[in-house]
Amino acid sequence: MSTTSAVGLVLARAPRLLGAEPFFMEFISGIEERLAEHGRSVLLHIVADHAAEIAAYRRWAQLRLAEAVVLVNPTAADPRPAVLRDLGLPVVVAGEPAGDTPAVRRDDVGSVRAAVAHLAGLGHRRIARISGPDSLRHTRTRTAALLAAAPAGIDAVVLTGDYSEESGAAATVRLLRDGDPPSAIIYDNDLMAVGGLEVARELGLAVPRDLSMLAWDDSSLCRLSSPQLTTMSLDVHEFGALVAASVLALLDGEPVRERWCPTETVIARQTTGPAPAGGRGAGPDVSLT
């Protein structure tokens, strides 16, 4: 029998990103608020990689520090659910599950379609996406959904980032150096989009006249940027609360149904506008050397 009332959450993520990116703070807040109503709390641990994450699970199981685990950022061929099952730690996945593991899912396909529809409605046809790591299941789902828009006349290109502002900037430079740059870029998080905005500013591009930008996960960064970023908006706090509800049901021995977050919606601000003449993202007088 468990001797703790804590639910474990391990984030294999660089601490500097966790401090700058608001997503996980809102997510954890949603979990904590719902758990607190039932006398439970979040046991948070930040590590460098999945090997260290698995080591933490083994320690928690041995010392009975957590009675259940929330698993985030599921990957292709993810070993973690099997490890947790062998350790006897109940788990709820926040994202796309592997097998029959209880999960709370985001509608990544529907959200990508909404983003593409917004940009296509403004006349954009060559659309780029700067994604998170390709090992993540939701990254692959979003990429597949974007590439599936080809029959509708969308010419899509995808570059991979790591969610940092620096990777967003570097990938934006690569896209704009292309002989046929996109007229719109979708970023998988707010930090990478901010990096892209800075690149556009340095190159003398007017956003959205020369290049439109859309960021995933609305945050204060998006609202405070100049110009303000158009975003895909999800109630991240509610996402956390839904995960906590599934954890509580699991611990109570109840059947845990698959839950879905609402499809994200476009919050149109100042970084998306009509596609420029010729469909090019960079103006003809801008040097990208």
Disulfide bonds with the S-S distance in Angstrom:
none
